[in-house]
């Protein structure tokens, strides 16, 4: 954070922005601003002769996002912003402004209507990317495929156990014991998911209306997805953990019909792979196993320790 806030870093980043804009035949017409500095990255923004642009500099842990934007634009150009420039070595990507996000444009029943259109587009994007998993992994996108997840579970347990051994109170030790007891069923879920319909692909891992640009929907009808810094390679249906839970939390949907409508619209893209009942079962498995594991309690209990800030 201190580096990104420093004048020398901003000068270098601004100079790179200006160089890349010039290559693209664009001129900056206003001062560069830095609206956000976070532990996981920062952004610079400026007005240009062709509208607003954004320079994103993710932290080293998520620097794969820079190369990922290039791959996504090459393979699925309709669904992402076209980078103006990218520098993988520096970890910088320069993007045009995407306009308003879906959250700002619609709400309530209209949001459900929009997601019924958007989620199948995202599903098609995942299907288009399924044959590029090796490239995604080579970029540094985390491997959370079903066959790998038991090892990831063990890694998390090992990290948390070191904290518990040194600092854990009685309640924390009991919670850790409960989580450890889920190791065997978690492994069985992963085995079932590995055999379920749906080839591994890119899981945005934070798919909600704040991360979907709505601008294109009024023209071509195609949404654009952004903010890929949390993404992983996983079973594609794991993406619905966040997307559908968002609807459950923020939508007045007492009978769950709106959530099911959005779910079924997404699954329709995969309808050639298996009967609907099998796809629904695969989604339940994927959201159990998926990163975060909110439905099993695995992720939330492990996160409890990590939030304490002392787990290695």
VENSUL-V18880 format. One record per backbone hydrogen bond with DSSP energy under -0.5 kcal/mol. NH is the residue of the N-H (numbers start at 1). CO is the residue of the C=O. E is the energy in kcal/mol with one decimal. If there is no record, write none. Layout:
# VENSUL-V18880
nh:NH co:CO e:E
nh:NH co:CO e:E
This chain:
# VENSUL-V18880
nh:5 co:1 e:-1.6
nh:6 co:2 e:-0.7
nh:6 co:3 e:-1.3
nh:10 co:6 e:-2.0
nh:11 co:7 e:-2.4
nh:12 co:8 e:-2.2
nh:13 co:9 e:-2.7
nh:14 co:10 e:-2.6
nh:15 co:11 e:-2.3
nh:16 co:12 e:-2.2
nh:17 co:13 e:-2.4
nh:18 co:14 e:-2.6
nh:19 co:15 e:-2.3
nh:20 co:16 e:-2.5
nh:21 co:17 e:-2.4
nh:22 co:18 e:-2.2
nh:23 co:19 e:-2.0
nh:24 co:20 e:-1.6
nh:25 co:22 e:-1.5
nh:26 co:21 e:-3.3
nh:29 co:47 e:-2.5
nh:30 co:47 e:-0.9
nh:33 co:45 e:-3.0
nh:36 co:43 e:-0.8
nh:38 co:41 e:-2.8
nh:41 co:38 e:-1.6
nh:42 co:57 e:-1.7
nh:43 co:36 e:-1.6
nh:44 co:55 e:-2.4
nh:45 co:33 e:-2.6
nh:46 co:53 e:-1.6
nh:48 co:51 e:-1.2
nh:49 co:27 e:-2.2
nh:50 co:51 e:-0.5
nh:51 co:48 e:-1.7
nh:53 co:46 e:-2.4
nh:54 co:95 e:-2.9
nh:55 co:44 e:-3.0
nh:56 co:54 e:-0.6
nh:56 co:93 e:-2.8
nh:57 co:42 e:-2.8
nh:59 co:40 e:-1.9
nh:62 co:59 e:-1.6
nh:63 co:60 e:-1.0
nh:65 co:62 e:-2.0
nh:66 co:63 e:-1.6
nh:67 co:63 e:-0.6
nh:68 co:64 e:-2.3
nh:69 co:65 e:-2.1
nh:70 co:66 e:-1.1
nh:71 co:67 e:-2.1
nh:72 co:68 e:-3.1
nh:73 co:69 e:-2.3
nh:74 co:70 e:-1.7
nh:75 co:71 e:-2.4
nh:76 co:72 e:-3.0
nh:79 co:76 e:-1.7
nh:80 co:77 e:-0.7
nh:83 co:81 e:-0.7
nh:84 co:94 e:-2.7
nh:85 co:94 e:-1.3
nh:87 co:92 e:-3.1
nh:91 co:87 e:-2.3
nh:92 co:87 e:-2.0
nh:93 co:56 e:-1.9
nh:94 co:85 e:-3.0
nh:95 co:54 e:-3.2
nh:95 co:93 e:-0.5
nh:96 co:82 e:-0.5
nh:97 co:52 e:-1.7
nh:102 co:209 e:-0.5
nh:102 co:212 e:-2.9
nh:103 co:209 e:-1.8
nh:104 co:101 e:-1.0
nh:105 co:101 e:-0.7
nh:105 co:102 e:-1.0
nh:106 co:102 e:-2.0
nh:110 co:107 e:-1.3
nh:111 co:108 e:-1.0
nh:112 co:108 e:-1.4
nh:113 co:109 e:-2.3
nh:114 co:110 e:-2.2
nh:115 co:111 e:-2.6
nh:116 co:112 e:-2.2
nh:117 co:113 e:-0.8
nh:117 co:114 e:-0.8
nh:118 co:114 e:-2.6
nh:119 co:115 e:-2.7
nh:121 co:117 e:-0.8
nh:122 co:118 e:-2.1
nh:123 co:119 e:-2.6
nh:124 co:120 e:-2.4
nh:125 co:121 e:-2.2
nh:126 co:122 e:-2.2
nh:127 co:123 e:-2.1
nh:128 co:124 e:-2.4
nh:129 co:125 e:-1.5
nh:130 co:126 e:-1.0
nh:130 co:127 e:-0.5
nh:132 co:129 e:-2.4
nh:133 co:130 e:-0.9
nh:136 co:132 e:-2.2
nh:137 co:133 e:-2.7
nh:138 co:134 e:-2.1
nh:139 co:135 e:-1.4
nh:140 co:136 e:-0.6
nh:140 co:137 e:-1.1
nh:141 co:136 e:-1.9
nh:142 co:231 e:-0.6
nh:144 co:142 e:-0.8
nh:144 co:233 e:-2.8
nh:148 co:145 e:-1.5
nh:149 co:145 e:-1.6
nh:150 co:146 e:-0.6
nh:151 co:148 e:-0.9
nh:152 co:148 e:-1.7
nh:153 co:149 e:-2.7
nh:154 co:150 e:-2.2
nh:155 co:151 e:-2.3
nh:156 co:152 e:-2.3
nh:157 co:153 e:-2.5
nh:158 co:154 e:-2.6
nh:159 co:155 e:-2.2
nh:160 co:156 e:-2.6
nh:161 co:157 e:-2.7
nh:162 co:158 e:-1.4
nh:163 co:159 e:-1.0
nh:164 co:160 e:-2.7
nh:165 co:161 e:-2.8
nh:166 co:162 e:-1.3
nh:167 co:163 e:-3.5
nh:168 co:163 e:-0.7
nh:168 co:164 e:-1.3
nh:173 co:169 e:-2.4
nh:174 co:170 e:-2.2
nh:175 co:171 e:-2.2
nh:176 co:172 e:-2.5
nh:177 co:173 e:-2.0
nh:178 co:174 e:-1.9
nh:179 co:175 e:-2.3
nh:180 co:176 e:-2.7
nh:181 co:177 e:-1.6
nh:182 co:179 e:-1.8
nh:183 co:180 e:-1.6
nh:186 co:182 e:-2.6
nh:187 co:183 e:-2.1
nh:188 co:184 e:-1.8
nh:189 co:185 e:-2.4
nh:190 co:186 e:-2.2
nh:191 co:187 e:-1.9
nh:192 co:188 e:-2.1
nh:193 co:189 e:-2.6
nh:194 co:190 e:-2.4
nh:195 co:191 e:-1.0
nh:196 co:193 e:-1.2
nh:201 co:234 e:-2.8
nh:203 co:232 e:-3.4
nh:204 co:202 e:-0.6
nh:208 co:206 e:-0.8
nh:211 co:208 e:-2.5
nh:212 co:209 e:-0.7
nh:213 co:224 e:-3.2
nh:214 co:100 e:-2.4
nh:215 co:98 e:-0.5
nh:215 co:100 e:-0.7
nh:217 co:214 e:-1.2
nh:218 co:214 e:-0.6
nh:218 co:215 e:-1.3
nh:219 co:216 e:-1.2
nh:220 co:216 e:-0.6
nh:221 co:216 e:-2.4
nh:222 co:216 e:-0.8
nh:223 co:221 e:-0.5
nh:224 co:213 e:-1.3
nh:225 co:79 e:-3.0
nh:226 co:211 e:-2.0
nh:231 co:228 e:-1.5
nh:232 co:203 e:-2.2
nh:233 co:142 e:-3.0
nh:234 co:201 e:-2.3
nh:234 co:232 e:-0.6
nh:236 co:199 e:-0.5
nh:238 co:235 e:-1.8
nh:239 co:236 e:-1.7
nh:240 co:237 e:-1.8
nh:241 co:238 e:-1.7
nh:242 co:239 e:-0.6
nh:243 co:239 e:-1.4
nh:244 co:240 e:-2.3
nh:245 co:240 e:-0.6
nh:245 co:241 e:-1.1
nh:246 co:242 e:-2.2
nh:247 co:243 e:-1.1
nh:248 co:244 e:-2.2
nh:249 co:245 e:-2.1
nh:250 co:246 e:-2.4
nh:251 co:247 e:-1.8
nh:253 co:251 e:-1.4
nh:256 co:253 e:-1.5
nh:260 co:256 e:-2.1
nh:261 co:257 e:-2.1
nh:262 co:258 e:-2.2
nh:263 co:259 e:-2.6
nh:264 co:260 e:-2.8
nh:265 co:261 e:-1.9
nh:266 co:262 e:-1.9
nh:267 co:263 e:-2.5
nh:268 co:264 e:-1.4
nh:269 co:266 e:-1.4
nh:270 co:267 e:-1.7
nh:271 co:268 e:-1.5
nh:273 co:270 e:-2.1
nh:274 co:270 e:-0.6
nh:278 co:275 e:-0.5
nh:279 co:275 e:-1.9
nh:280 co:276 e:-2.7
nh:281 co:277 e:-2.1
nh:282 co:278 e:-2.2
nh:283 co:279 e:-2.2
nh:284 co:280 e:-2.1
nh:285 co:281 e:-2.2
nh:286 co:282 e:-2.8
nh:287 co:283 e:-2.5
nh:288 co:284 e:-1.2
nh:289 co:285 e:-2.8
nh:290 co:286 e:-2.6
nh:293 co:290 e:-2.4
nh:295 co:287 e:-0.6
nh:296 co:293 e:-0.7
nh:297 co:293 e:-1.5
nh:298 co:293 e:-0.6
nh:299 co:293 e:-0.6
nh:301 co:297 e:-2.1
nh:302 co:298 e:-2.4
nh:303 co:299 e:-2.7
nh:304 co:300 e:-1.3
nh:305 co:301 e:-1.0
nh:305 co:302 e:-0.6
nh:306 co:302 e:-1.9
nh:307 co:303 e:-2.7
nh:308 co:305 e:-1.1
nh:309 co:306 e:-1.9
nh:310 co:305 e:-0.6
nh:312 co:159 e:-0.5
